[in-house]
Amino acid sequence: MDKKIQFSHTVYELTTAHPEIISILQEQGFDQITKPGMLQTAGRMMTIPNGCRMKGISVDTVKEALRNHGFTIVE
């Protein structure tokens, strides 16, 4: 299965298409992602790069974690 994702898509869109991204992002410091309603509210507006900036997380670290789980990031 080809697991290509675009960082221009919202966290909600990405996690709807690939639910396994939730645990990957949680491991990277997106601790609010598993709270009920977060994906339905903030996740509908938030992209991974925006979330990284808000949380002080390196985008490159998140990209590497996603690649390690078989994802291809399309720029």
N, C-alpha and C positions, 0 to 999 in steps of 0.2 A: 504494500500500500504506500502510495506516495503521500508524504506528510509535509506539504509545503504550506508555510504560513507567511502572512504579510504583517509587519509591525504597524502598518497604517490602519489595520482592522482593530476594532475595539476588543477589549478583554472578553466581553460577553460573546462576541462573534467567534473569537478563537476558541473559547472554552465550550461553546455549543457544538462546534464542528469537531473538536478534539478534547473531550472531557479530561483526558490524562494531563493536560496542561495545568489544571488546577493544582495538583500535587507538586508539579515541578515548580510553579511560581511560588507556592507556599514554602517550599524548601529554600527558595532564593530570598525570602524575606517579605513576601506579600502575605503577611499574617492575617489580614482582614478578609482574604479571598474566600475563606470557607464559612464566614459568618452568614447566616440566613439573610437573604435579600441583597447582599452586597453586589453580586453579579447582575441582579435585576435593576439596580439603581446606578451606582457609580460605574459598574462594569460596562454599562451601555454607552458611557461617554469616554471612558478611560482607555488609552492605548498602553501597551507595555512600556514604551519609552517615557510617556508622561508619568506613569506609575513609578518607574525607576527614579525619575527626577524628584518626585514627591517623597519617596522613601529613602533617597540617598543610596540607591543600589546601582552598581555598574551595569549598563546595558550590555556591555561585552560579556560580563559574567552570566547574565541571563541567556544571551544568545548561545554561549558555549554549553550551558546546561540543556537547552532545548536541542542543540545539535547532538549532544551525547545521548539523547533519548530518540534520535532518529528523525528529527525535524530539519527541514531546509528552510532557511529564512530568505524570502524573496524581497529584495530591496525595492 
